[in-house]
Amino acid sequence: MSCLLLDAGNTRLKWALLDGPHWLAQGVCAYAELAGLPAQLAPWPAVQRILACNVAGPTVAEQLAACWPALSISWLKSSAAQAGVRNGYLRPEQLGADRWAALIGARALRQTDLLVVMAGTAMTVDALSSTGEFLGGVIVPGFRLMREALARGTADLGLPDGATATFARSTGEAIVNGALAALSGAIAQQYAQLSAHSGHSAQILLSGGDAARIAPCLPPALAAQLIRIDNLVLHGLAQLAQRDSNQEASA
C-alpha cells in the first residue's frame, strides 16, 4: 500500500512516498505551491494512505486535506508511549508532533543514549535514553530567527551576512558567529547533562535545514559523536506507517 508521509514544518512541507518499507520518492514543497503537490506525485503509485504531522497550523492542515479530498489524513499526536519511546513530558500531549516523530525515528535508527537535534526555524535539543525514555529537552530560536530578532530589536544592525570565523571582524560575521555559538552551545550544554545523567557518552543525531551550518561549529568531542541524518521526522513517520501495515497484515 502506498503511503504518503507529510511533515508540515514552520517554513515548508517535507514529504515522502512509501510502498511498504520502500521509499519511492521524497521532496520539499513551499506552502504557496501545495495545490500542485498531487500533480508532482502523479508518476508514482496512487496515494492510498496519508500520515502527517503538522506544526504549521490549521490553515495548512485544511490546504493539505483539500489536496486529497477522497482520503482522510491521519494526523500524528504525541502520546505517553509509542513505537518504543516513552514520553517524559509532564503533559505528553503537549509535545510537538514533529519532535515526537523525530524521537521515534531516532529510536528506530539507534538504541543508544541519543541527543536528538532538529535544526530548523526553531532548534530543539531532546535527550533520549538507551531504554527509549524521552527525558526532556530545550527549544531555542533557530539561526534565521536569531538574526531576525537582532534586526528587529536594534536600530542599525540589519541582516548583514558573514562567514564563520575564529574571531569575527565585521558586524555580519559577529552576528552569524554569535548565532552559531549560541546554537552549538545549547547542544553542548544538553549533551553534558545527558552524559552526566547516564554516566557515559551519547550520540548526537542532527537533522534539519541548518544542520550543515551547525555541525562544523561543534567542539571536537561532540563532533566525534555526531551523526547527520536528513528528514528525521519523515523517518519517524515511516516507522509508524510500517508498524501500522504490519499490524493490519497480521490482523
N, C-alpha and C positions, 0 to 999 in steps of 0.2 A: 504494500500500500504506500503510495507516495504521500509524504508528509511535508508540509511547508512550515519552516521554523521562522519566526519573526522576533527580532529584538528591536523594539521601538525605544531608542535612547533619547537623550535630551537634544541631540543635534541632528541625527539621521537614523534611518532604518537599516539594519543589517538583516540579511535573510539567507536561508539555505534550504535547498530542496533535497529530501532524502527518499530513497527507495529501500525500505527496510533499514539495514545498517549502512547502506552505501550512500555517500554524498554525491549527488548528481551535479549540483551547481550551487554557487553561493555568490553573493554580491552585496552592494550597498545601494540605497535609493534615497534621494533627497525628498523631504516631505512634500515639497511643491510638485513632485513628479509621481506621487503614489498612484494616481489613476492609470499610469502606463505600466505598472508592475505586472499585472496579469498578462499583458502582451509580451513582456520580456520572458515570461515563463512558458509561452506557447510552444516552443520547440521541445519541451520536456513532457513527460507523462502528466496527465491532468491531475491537479491537486485534489486529493481525497480527504485530507485532514489538515487542520492548521493548529499549531501550538505556538503560543506567543507570550511574551512578557512586555509590559508597557509601562514606562515611566514618563512618557511624553504627554500624557493627559487624555481626557475623554474625546477631544476633537479628533485626534489621531486615531483613537480606537474606532470611532464612527467611520472615518475615512477608510480604514482597513476593512471593516465589516462590509462596506459598500463595494469593495473590490471583488468580493466573493459572496454575493448575496445568497447563494444556494447552500453555503456552508456555515456552520456555527464555529466560531473561533474559540478554542479553549485557552483562556487567559490564566497564566500561572499566578498563583497566590502563595505567598510564603506560609509555611505551616510549622508545627512543632517538630516534625521529623519527616524526612522523605529521602529515598534513594541513598540510604546510608549516612545521611547527615542529620544531626540533631541541632536544633536551633536554640542557642543560648540567650536570645533576646528576651528581655523581661516580658514583652508582648510580641510573640513570634510573628503575628500577622502584620506588624508594623515594619518589618524588614523589607526593603525594596525588593521587588521581584527579580530585578536584574542581579542584585547581589546574591540572592538565593540561588538563582540559576548558575551563577559563576561558581559558587561554593560546591554545588552538585557536580558541575563539570570538573572542577579541581579534584574533588574526591574520586571521581571516576578515573582520572589520569594518574594520580599519585596517592598512596596510602601512608604518607609520612606527615610529620608536622609541616604545615604549609602557611605561608603568608600569601594571601590572595589579593593581588593589587590590580585594580581596574582604573586605568589612567585615561579618563575621558573628560567630559565637561567638568565634572567633579571627579576627584580621585578618592576611591575607597580602599582602605587597607584592612583586611579582615584576617583574623587568626583562626586556623582550622587545625584541630589536633589530629594525631595519627589514628585516633579511635573514631574520628568523624564528628567531633563536637565543635560546633561553631562557638568560639569563646567570646567574640565581640570584635569591634574594630572602630575605625575612625573615618570621618568624611572631611575632606578639605577641598577648597576650590582648586580646580584644575589649572593647567598652565595658562590657557587663554583667559579664564576668569580672573586669575591673579593680576594679569597685565591690564585687563579692562577695569578692574577695581581701582588700580592706581591712576589710570587715565581719568576715571570719573571723579575720584576723590581729591585730585590735585589740579592746580591751575595750569601748569606748564609741562608736565611730563609727557602727556600724549601716549602714543603707542609706537615708539621707535623700536626698530628691530636691532638685534645684536647677536654676535657669535658667542659660543661658550668660551670662557677664558679663565685662567687661574686667578688673575686679578683684573677685574673689569675696569676699562679706562674710557668708557663713554656711558652716557645715560642709558642708551639702548642695551649695551652689554650688562650694565648694572641691574636693569630690570629683568632681563632674560635670565641671568645667572642667579639673581635673588630668588626668582620663582622656582628655578630648578633646585636650588639649595633647599628651599622650604619643602618641596615635594620629596626629594631624596631623604631629607631629614625626618619626615613623617614615617617613611618606610623604615629607616634605621631605628627610630625610636620604638616602633611596634615590633620590629624584629628582635630587639633587645629584650622587650617584655615577654615575647613568646619563648625565647630561648631561656630566660630566667624561670618561666613557668614550667617548662618541660624538662629543663636540665640538660638540654643538648641542642645542637644546631638544627635549623629548619631549612626547607627550600622555599624559594620565592617564585611564585607564578605571576608573571607580569603580562597584562593584556591591555588593550585599549589604544586609542588613536595617538596618544602621546608616549607610548611605551618606548619608541625609538629615541625620543628626546631624553627620557629619564634614565634609561639603562646605563649610558656611559657615565652618568654622574654619581652612580652608587659607589660607595667605598669598596676597595678590592675584596675585603672579606665577604661582603654581601654579593658582589658580582660573581663570586665563585659559586654561590648557591642559586643563581638566577636561571630561570627557565622562561624564555619568551614564548608566548602562545597567542595566536590570533583568535579572535571571536570566542572567547571562553564562555560567554553567555550562551551562544549557539551550541557549544559542546554540551553544556548542561541541559539545554532543551532537547538535544538529540538523545542524551542518556534517558531522559524521561519518556520520550517518544518510543524508544526501543523497549523500555520496560513495559509500557502500555501494550505494545504489539505482542510481546512475549506472553503477557497475561491473557490477551484475547486469544492467542493461538492455543494456550493450554486450557482455556475455559470449555 
